[in-house]
Amino acid sequence: MARNSINQRAIEKHLKEIAMSYERAARRHPIRVPVQTETSAEGGSVSSCGTAEGDPILARLLLWLDEQAQQNPSHHVNVTRFIQEQQLHGEDAAVLAFELEQRDLVEVSRNWGGEAPDVHLTDAGRAAIHRLKKLRLDRAARLRYTMDAFHRWLFDTASDQKPINPALFLAAPDAFFAGSAMSDENLHEALSYLAEHKLIERIDTDPATVAITPQGIRCVLAGGSVQDHINQPRPGSTYNNYLPNAKGVIIGEQQHFTQNNTDGVDPTLFVQLAGYIGQVSSTLGMSDTDRMELERVAQDLHAAATAENPEAGRLRQAATQLKDKLIEAGTTIAATIGVQMAEQALAALVQ
C-alpha cells in the first residue's frame, strides 16, 4: 500500500511538471492558428506569420527534424540536440517540442526522468516542411518578412533612434525566413525599401549604419506590418466613395481648396480627419445606428472644414464629437489613430 502511495505521488508530481511546462510554453509562444496559405493579389502564396512556418525558430526546428528523419526514419529525436547545434542556448527544448505538438506537427515521447522530450514527425509535420520548402522560393514573401523582422529588431535594439550597424541583424534568431538564413542581399533589399518609405534613415558612417525614424516607430506601435503602414491612405488622397457632402464632394478627395479664411484657421487636419473616418467607419465594430451617426458627424466636420470661411467653433464641436464617439467605439488601432488625429486637429486651433 505504501509503495502504491509513493508511485501515485510520483505520477502526480510528473503530471504537475508537464502542466507547468505547457503553461510556460503558452506564455512564451502563444497558441496560434493552424497553418494557412493565402493567395495574394499578385498571385503569389503568402504564409501566415501566426503559424509554425512564420516562427523562425520553429521553422528551423522542423527542417532540422526533417534532416534527422532522413537519416533515421523511425527514430525519435531529442530536441536538445537542435538547441546545441544551432547555439540557441536561451531556448527551452521542452517548450519547443510542446509547441510543435500543439500544432500536431510532432509526436512527443514522454519520459519520466525530467529530461527534454524526444519527438517524431507526424504526417502534418511533413506537410508543413513541404510548405516551408516551397515558401523559400517566394521572393515577395521573403522581402515582406525581412522588412518586418528587421524593422521590429531595429525598434527593439535601438528604438531611441541610435544608429546601429544593420548587419548585426543577420546574427539575430529572427533572421531566418522559412527556416533559411537571410542573406546580405535580402537585407540590402529590405533596407532600401524601408529607407524609401522613411521608416529608417541611412547614416553615412564606416561601416554604414541606420536609425529608425519617428515614422518607423509609429509603424511598429500601430501593430501592423510594414506593408500595412505603407498602403494606408495618405493625407490628400481619396479615402472612399460613400461619404459625400451635401454638394456631392467625396470626403477627403480634394487635395487643394481655397477659402476666404478670416479666422486664421487651417482646415487641412479636419478635412483629413473626416476623410479618415469615412475610410475606417465600417471597421470599428459599431452598430449600424452608431456608425451612421459617426459618419453624419464626419460629414458635418467636412462641411465645416470646406466652407468658404471655416469657423473654429464648428470645427471644434464636430471634431470633439468625433473624438468622443471614437473613444466609445473601443481601443482598436483604427479608433486610436482617429482619436490621435482629432487631438492633433483640436490642438492646432489653439496655437
One Martini backbone bead per residue (centre of mass of N, CA, C, O) as a GRO file, in nm:
protein
  351
    1MET     BB    1   0.059   0.061  -0.022
    2ALA     BB    2   0.299   0.256   0.013
    3ARG     BB    3   0.404   0.218  -0.274
    4ASN     BB    4   0.152   0.324  -0.422
    5SER     BB    5   0.168   0.606  -0.297
    6ILE     BB    6   0.439   0.684  -0.418
    7ASN     BB    7   0.361   0.648  -0.716
    8GLN     BB    8   0.133   0.853  -0.714
    9ARG     BB    9   0.307   1.097  -0.641
   10ALA     BB   10   0.492   1.077  -0.887
   11ILE     BB   11   0.275   1.115  -1.098
   12GLU     BB   12   0.166   1.388  -0.999
   13LYS     BB   13   0.434   1.537  -1.029
   14HIS     BB   14   0.468   1.493  -1.332
   15LEU     BB   15   0.203   1.624  -1.424
   16LYS     BB   16   0.276   1.899  -1.309
   17GLU     BB   17   0.526   1.945  -1.485
   18ILE     BB   18   0.377   1.936  -1.754
   19ALA     BB   19   0.185   2.172  -1.698
   20MET     BB   20   0.411   2.381  -1.659
   21SER     BB   21   0.530   2.354  -1.942
   22TYR     BB   22   0.275   2.448  -2.092
   23GLU     BB   23   0.256   2.721  -1.957
   24ARG     BB   24   0.527   2.827  -2.057
   25ALA     BB   25   0.462   2.792  -2.356
   26ALA     BB   26   0.218   2.984  -2.366
   27ARG     BB   27   0.372   3.239  -2.280
   28ARG     BB   28   0.602   3.234  -2.500
   29HIS     BB   29   0.399   3.070  -2.716
   30PRO     BB   30   0.134   3.144  -2.845
   31ILE     BB   31  -0.137   3.023  -2.968
   32ARG     BB   32  -0.197   2.940  -3.299
   33VAL     BB   33  -0.295   2.916  -3.594
   34PRO     BB   34  -0.320   2.740  -3.844
   35VAL     BB   35  -0.199   2.676  -4.133
   36GLN     BB   36  -0.188   2.938  -4.389
   37THR     BB   37  -0.252   2.985  -4.741
   38GLU     BB   38  -0.243   3.268  -4.935
   39THR     BB   39  -0.361   3.477  -5.192
   40SER     BB   40  -0.246   3.718  -5.360
   41ALA     BB   41  -0.291   3.971  -5.584
   42GLU     BB   42  -0.031   3.857  -5.750
   43GLY     BB   43  -0.041   3.521  -5.689
   44GLY     BB   44   0.104   3.468  -5.439
   45SER     BB   45   0.221   3.310  -5.165
   46VAL     BB   46   0.115   3.342  -4.814
   47SER     BB   47   0.235   3.321  -4.501
   48SER     BB   48   0.144   3.291  -4.192
   49CYS     BB   49   0.287   3.435  -3.898
   50GLY     BB   50   0.096   3.242  -3.697
   51THR     BB   51   0.283   3.005  -3.759
   52ALA     BB   52   0.531   2.786  -3.770
   53GLU     BB   53   0.650   2.910  -4.030
   54GLY     BB   54   0.654   3.211  -3.890
   55ASP     BB   55   0.856   3.077  -3.696
   56PRO     BB   56   1.191   3.072  -3.703
   57ILE     BB   57   1.252   2.837  -3.499
   58LEU     BB   58   1.038   2.626  -3.580
   59ALA     BB   59   1.126   2.606  -3.872
   60ARG     BB   60   1.412   2.505  -3.815
   61LEU     BB   61   1.324   2.253  -3.660
   62LEU     BB   62   1.171   2.111  -3.884
   63LEU     BB   63   1.414   2.085  -4.079
   64TRP     BB   64   1.591   1.928  -3.884
   65LEU     BB   65   1.397   1.687  -3.852
   66ASP     BB   66   1.410   1.608  -4.148
   67GLU     BB   67   1.710   1.531  -4.147
   68GLN     BB   68   1.687   1.312  -3.927
   69ALA     BB   69   1.472   1.134  -4.076
   70GLN     BB   70   1.652   1.060  -4.320
   71GLN     BB   71   1.861   0.904  -4.141
   72ASN     BB   72   1.614   0.818  -3.910
   73PRO     BB   73   1.296   0.741  -3.962
   74SER     BB   74   1.216   0.576  -3.668
   75HIS     BB   75   1.326   0.802  -3.488
   76HIS     BB   76   1.367   0.970  -3.212
   77VAL     BB   77   1.422   1.319  -3.111
   78ASN     BB   78   1.624   1.536  -2.941
   79VAL     BB   79   1.593   1.882  -2.905
   80THR     BB   80   1.863   1.952  -2.769
   81ARG     BB   81   2.041   1.920  -3.020
   82PHE     BB   82   1.938   2.168  -3.169
   83ILE     BB   83   2.027   2.382  -2.964
   84GLN     BB   84   2.328   2.310  -2.975
   85GLU     BB   85   2.381   2.336  -3.285
   86GLN     BB   86   2.235   2.640  -3.299
   87GLN     BB   87   2.290   2.811  -3.041
   88LEU     BB   88   2.004   2.817  -2.845
   89HIS     BB   89   2.039   2.877  -2.519
   90GLY     BB   90   1.751   3.034  -2.458
   91GLU     BB   91   1.608   2.774  -2.512
   92ASP     BB   92   1.338   2.534  -2.475
   93ALA     BB   93   1.293   2.217  -2.561
   94ALA     BB   94   1.011   2.156  -2.443
   95VAL     BB   95   0.862   2.397  -2.562
   96LEU     BB   96   0.910   2.333  -2.860
   97ALA     BB   97   0.778   2.056  -2.859
   98PHE     BB   98   0.495   2.151  -2.762
   99GLU     BB   99   0.440   2.342  -2.994
  100LEU     BB  100   0.434   2.122  -3.214
  101GLU     BB  101   0.218   1.945  -3.082
  102GLN     BB  102  -0.017   2.155  -3.088
  103ARG     BB  103   0.006   2.131  -3.422
  104ASP     BB  104   0.060   1.825  -3.506
  105LEU     BB  105   0.385   1.788  -3.600
  106VAL     BB  106   0.432   1.605  -3.342
  107GLU     BB  107   0.556   1.346  -3.141
  108VAL     BB  108   0.566   1.285  -2.792
  109SER     BB  109   0.805   1.140  -2.575
  110ARG     BB  110   0.763   1.047  -2.269
  111ASN     BB  111   0.941   1.101  -1.969
  112TRP     BB  112   1.054   1.029  -1.615
  113GLY     BB  113   1.340   1.213  -1.586
  114GLY     BB  114   1.315   1.532  -1.686
  115GLU     BB  115   1.372   1.536  -1.973
  116ALA     BB  116   1.382   1.605  -2.277
  117PRO     BB  117   1.189   1.544  -2.533
  118ASP     BB  118   1.095   1.328  -2.774
  119VAL     BB  119   1.059   1.328  -3.137
  120HIS     BB  120   0.807   1.290  -3.410
  121LEU     BB  121   0.700   1.304  -3.711
  122THR     BB  122   0.425   1.392  -3.879
  123ASP     BB  123   0.229   1.436  -4.144
  124ALA     BB  124   0.188   1.738  -4.083
  125GLY     BB  125   0.490   1.799  -4.062
  126ARG     BB  126   0.566   1.720  -4.354
  127ALA     BB  127   0.378   1.928  -4.485
  128ALA     BB  128   0.511   2.179  -4.360
  129ILE     BB  129   0.787   2.133  -4.490
  130HIS     BB  130   0.691   2.156  -4.780
  131ARG     BB  131   0.597   2.452  -4.752
  132LEU     BB  132   0.868   2.572  -4.675
  133LYS     BB  133   1.020   2.501  -4.941
  134LYS     BB  134   0.829   2.672  -5.117
  135LEU     BB  135   0.849   2.949  -4.968
  136ARG     BB  136   1.149   3.012  -5.035
  137LEU     BB  137   1.064   3.098  -5.346
  138ASP     BB  138   0.924   3.356  -5.226
  139ARG     BB  139   1.030   3.669  -5.269
  140ALA     BB  140   0.806   3.851  -5.153
  141ALA     BB  141   0.782   3.711  -4.877
  142ARG     BB  142   1.075   3.757  -4.793
  143LEU     BB  143   1.069   4.068  -4.798
  144ARG     BB  144   0.842   4.111  -4.597
  145TYR     BB  145   0.977   3.965  -4.362
  146THR     BB  146   1.243   4.126  -4.349
  147MET     BB  147   1.120   4.398  -4.288
  148ASP     BB  148   0.972   4.322  -4.027
  149ALA     BB  149   1.208   4.197  -3.868
  150PHE     BB  150   1.404   4.436  -3.881
  151HIS     BB  151   1.222   4.660  -3.774
  152ARG     BB  152   1.175   4.528  -3.496
  153TRP     BB  153   1.471   4.496  -3.418
  154LEU     BB  154   1.540   4.798  -3.426
  155PHE     BB  155   1.340   4.883  -3.209
  156ASP     BB  156   1.451   4.693  -2.980
  157THR     BB  157   1.761   4.792  -3.007
  158ALA     BB  158   1.703   5.121  -3.134
  159SER     BB  159   1.449   5.321  -3.038
  160ASP     BB  160   1.635   5.598  -2.989
  161GLN     BB  161   1.777   5.648  -3.275
  162LYS     BB  162   2.025   5.477  -3.278
  163PRO     BB  163   2.283   5.391  -3.441
  164ILE     BB  164   2.322   5.089  -3.652
  165ASN     BB  165   2.433   4.790  -3.758
  166PRO     BB  166   2.253   4.594  -3.975
  167ALA     BB  167   2.431   4.326  -3.978
  168LEU     BB  168   2.348   4.225  -3.689
  169PHE     BB  169   2.079   4.087  -3.771
  170LEU     BB  170   2.202   3.815  -3.896
  171ALA     BB  171   2.241   3.704  -3.580
  172ALA     BB  172   1.951   3.674  -3.539
  173PRO     BB  173   1.684   3.461  -3.486
  174ASP     BB  174   1.495   3.623  -3.711
  175ALA     BB  175   1.711   3.565  -3.962
  176PHE     BB  176   1.461   3.378  -4.082
  177PHE     BB  177   1.323   3.211  -4.373
  178ALA     BB  178   1.179   2.922  -4.381
  179GLY     BB  179   1.463   2.823  -4.229
  180SER     BB  180   1.638   3.042  -4.374
  181ALA     BB  181   1.891   3.240  -4.414
  182MET     BB  182   1.985   3.543  -4.442
  183SER     BB  183   2.101   3.772  -4.667
  184ASP     BB  184   2.257   4.047  -4.776
  185GLU     BB  185   2.055   4.092  -5.006
  186ASN     BB  186   1.796   4.088  -4.841
  187LEU     BB  187   1.873   4.326  -4.656
  188HIS     BB  188   1.927   4.543  -4.869
  189GLU     BB  189   1.641   4.547  -4.988
  190ALA     BB  190   1.493   4.622  -4.726
  191LEU     BB  191   1.643   4.889  -4.669
  192SER     BB  192   1.556   5.038  -4.923
  193TYR     BB  193   1.252   5.031  -4.863
  194LEU     BB  194   1.252   5.166  -4.582
  195ALA     BB  195   1.391   5.430  -4.677
  196GLU     BB  196   1.188   5.517  -4.896
  197HIS     BB  197   0.951   5.519  -4.647
  198LYS     BB  198   1.081   5.654  -4.378
  199LEU     BB  199   1.160   5.422  -4.147
  200ILE     BB  200   1.457   5.482  -4.221
  201GLU     BB  201   1.804   5.590  -4.171
  202ARG     BB  202   2.075   5.668  -4.342
  203ILE     BB  203   2.426   5.651  -4.240
  204ASP     BB  204   2.741   5.802  -4.304
  205THR     BB  205   2.940   5.543  -4.226
  206ASP     BB  206   3.218   5.340  -4.075
  207PRO     BB  207   3.014   5.162  -4.095
  208ALA     BB  208   2.714   5.145  -4.193
  209THR     BB  209   2.412   5.303  -4.078
  210VAL     BB  210   2.103   5.295  -3.886
  211ALA     BB  211   1.778   5.455  -3.821
  212ILE     BB  212   1.500   5.510  -3.667
  213THR     BB  213   1.207   5.667  -3.719
  214PRO     BB  214   0.924   5.813  -3.622
  215GLN     BB  215   0.762   5.658  -3.837
  216GLY     BB  216   0.873   5.379  -3.760
  217ILE     BB  217   0.759   5.377  -3.473
  218ARG     BB  218   0.460   5.404  -3.550
  219CYS     BB  219   0.447   5.142  -3.706
  220VAL     BB  220   0.503   4.951  -3.469
  221LEU     BB  221   0.275   5.057  -3.272
  222ALA     BB  222   0.031   4.976  -3.462
  223GLY     BB  223   0.088   4.642  -3.531
  224GLY     BB  224   0.164   4.616  -3.812
  225SER     BB  225   0.287   4.612  -4.109
  226VAL     BB  226   0.467   4.763  -4.340
  227GLN     BB  227   0.248   4.743  -4.560
  228ASP     BB  228   0.020   4.866  -4.399
  229HIS     BB  229   0.155   5.144  -4.375
  230ILE     BB  230   0.207   5.206  -4.677
  231ASN     BB  231  -0.109   5.151  -4.774
  232GLN     BB  232  -0.211   5.378  -4.636
  233PRO     BB  233  -0.366   5.652  -4.640
  234ARG     BB  234  -0.307   5.977  -4.744
  235PRO     BB  235  -0.295   6.292  -4.740
  236GLY     BB  236  -0.512   6.387  -5.015
  237SER     BB  237  -0.660   6.136  -5.060
  238THR     BB  238  -0.878   5.896  -5.158
  239TYR     BB  239  -1.080   5.717  -4.939
  240ASN     BB  240  -1.382   5.719  -5.065
  241ASN     BB  241  -1.752   5.659  -5.177
  242TYR     BB  242  -1.964   5.708  -4.894
  243LEU     BB  243  -1.900   6.045  -4.806
  244PRO     BB  244  -2.071   6.276  -4.913
  245ASN     BB  245  -2.165   6.577  -4.945
  246ALA     BB  246  -2.408   6.799  -5.032
  247LYS     BB  247  -2.230   6.843  -5.316
  248GLY     BB  248  -2.079   6.553  -5.378
  249VAL     BB  249  -1.823   6.552  -5.214
  250ILE     BB  250  -1.563   6.369  -5.129
  251ILE     BB  251  -1.425   6.278  -4.861
  252GLY     BB  252  -1.082   6.362  -4.900
  253GLU     BB  253  -1.038   6.430  -5.210
  254GLN     BB  254  -0.934   6.701  -5.188
  255GLN     BB  255  -0.616   6.871  -5.218
  256HIS     BB  256  -0.735   7.162  -5.296
  257PHE     BB  257  -0.837   7.469  -5.126
  258THR     BB  258  -1.024   7.778  -5.124
  259GLN     BB  259  -1.041   8.041  -4.871
  260ASN     BB  260  -1.208   8.284  -4.668
  261ASN     BB  261  -0.984   8.326  -4.404
  262THR     BB  262  -1.038   8.520  -4.108
  263ASP     BB  263  -0.947   8.316  -3.852
  264GLY     BB  264  -0.683   8.142  -3.913
  265VAL     BB  265  -0.778   7.858  -4.025
  266ASP     BB  266  -0.665   7.523  -4.060
  267PRO     BB  267  -0.849   7.258  -4.229
  268THR     BB  268  -0.678   7.009  -4.304
  269LEU     BB  269  -0.703   6.815  -4.053
  270PHE     BB  270  -1.018   6.793  -4.076
  271VAL     BB  271  -1.034   6.666  -4.353
  272GLN     BB  272  -0.866   6.418  -4.283
  273LEU     BB  273  -1.045   6.314  -4.055
  274ALA     BB  274  -1.303   6.273  -4.220
  275GLY     BB  275  -1.176   6.078  -4.426
  276TYR     BB  276  -1.090   5.860  -4.225
  277ILE     BB  277  -1.371   5.788  -4.123
  278GLY     BB  278  -1.472   5.694  -4.401
  279GLN     BB  279  -1.273   5.447  -4.412
  280VAL     BB  280  -1.321   5.309  -4.095
  281SER     BB  281  -1.620   5.281  -3.992
  282SER     BB  282  -1.666   4.965  -4.080
  283THR     BB  283  -1.414   4.863  -3.864
  284LEU     BB  284  -1.525   4.931  -3.549
  285GLY     BB  285  -1.784   4.761  -3.447
  286MET     BB  286  -2.042   4.907  -3.495
  287SER     BB  287  -2.336   4.998  -3.507
  288ASP     BB  288  -2.539   5.121  -3.739
  289THR     BB  289  -2.625   5.369  -3.579
  290ASP     BB  290  -2.341   5.465  -3.486
  291ARG     BB  291  -2.213   5.480  -3.766
  292MET     BB  292  -2.407   5.689  -3.890
  293GLU     BB  293  -2.341   5.909  -3.681
  294LEU     BB  294  -2.041   5.927  -3.739
  295GLU     BB  295  -2.076   6.006  -4.041
  296ARG     BB  296  -2.237   6.262  -3.992
  297VAL     BB  297  -2.017   6.415  -3.837
  298ALA     BB  298  -1.811   6.398  -4.066
  299GLN     BB  299  -1.978   6.569  -4.261
  300ASP     BB  300  -1.986   6.821  -4.084
  301LEU     BB  301  -1.681   6.861  -4.076
  302HIS     BB  302  -1.637   6.885  -4.378
  303ALA     BB  303  -1.821   7.130  -4.421
  304ALA     BB  304  -1.669   7.318  -4.225
  305ALA     BB  305  -1.378   7.288  -4.362
  306THR     BB  306  -1.503   7.374  -4.671
  307ALA     BB  307  -1.569   7.638  -4.617
  308GLU     BB  308  -1.510   7.960  -4.694
  309ASN     BB  309  -1.534   8.018  -4.359
  310PRO     BB  310  -1.402   7.875  -4.115
  311GLU     BB  311  -1.516   7.771  -3.795
  312ALA     BB  312  -1.387   7.700  -3.497
  313GLY     BB  313  -1.638   7.603  -3.343
  314ARG     BB  314  -1.736   7.385  -3.544
  315LEU     BB  315  -1.479   7.222  -3.551
  316ARG     BB  316  -1.461   7.158  -3.250
  317GLN     BB  317  -1.733   7.015  -3.218
  318ALA     BB  318  -1.700   6.788  -3.430
  319ALA     BB  319  -1.424   6.672  -3.336
  320THR     BB  320  -1.518   6.603  -3.048
  321GLN     BB  321  -1.739   6.406  -3.128
  322LEU     BB  322  -1.555   6.208  -3.273
  323LYS     BB  323  -1.371   6.141  -3.040
  324ASP     BB  324  -1.589   6.027  -2.848
  325LYS     BB  325  -1.689   5.801  -3.043
  326LEU     BB  326  -1.414   5.656  -3.067
  327ILE     BB  327  -1.385   5.587  -2.768
  328GLU     BB  328  -1.652   5.416  -2.761
  329ALA     BB  329  -1.559   5.201  -2.982
  330GLY     BB  330  -1.260   5.166  -2.869
  331THR     BB  331  -0.912   4.999  -2.901
  332THR     BB  332  -0.847   5.019  -3.179
  333ILE     BB  333  -0.633   5.125  -3.408
  334ALA     BB  334  -0.829   5.302  -3.572
  335ALA     BB  335  -0.943   5.460  -3.329
  336THR     BB  336  -0.675   5.569  -3.216
  337ILE     BB  337  -0.593   5.729  -3.464
  338GLY     BB  338  -0.842   5.912  -3.467
  339VAL     BB  339  -0.792   6.043  -3.191
  340GLN     BB  340  -0.516   6.165  -3.266
  341MET     BB  341  -0.621   6.340  -3.499
  342ALA     BB  342  -0.818   6.508  -3.330
  343GLU     BB  343  -0.611   6.622  -3.129
  344GLN     BB  344  -0.438   6.763  -3.343
  345ALA     BB  345  -0.659   6.949  -3.457
  346LEU     BB  346  -0.737   7.088  -3.186
  347ALA     BB  347  -0.453   7.199  -3.122
  348ALA     BB  348  -0.440   7.395  -3.375
  349LEU     BB  349  -0.655   7.608  -3.267
  350VAL     BB  350  -0.456   7.714  -3.014
  351GLN     BB  351  -0.192   7.828  -3.183
   0.00000   0.00000   0.00000
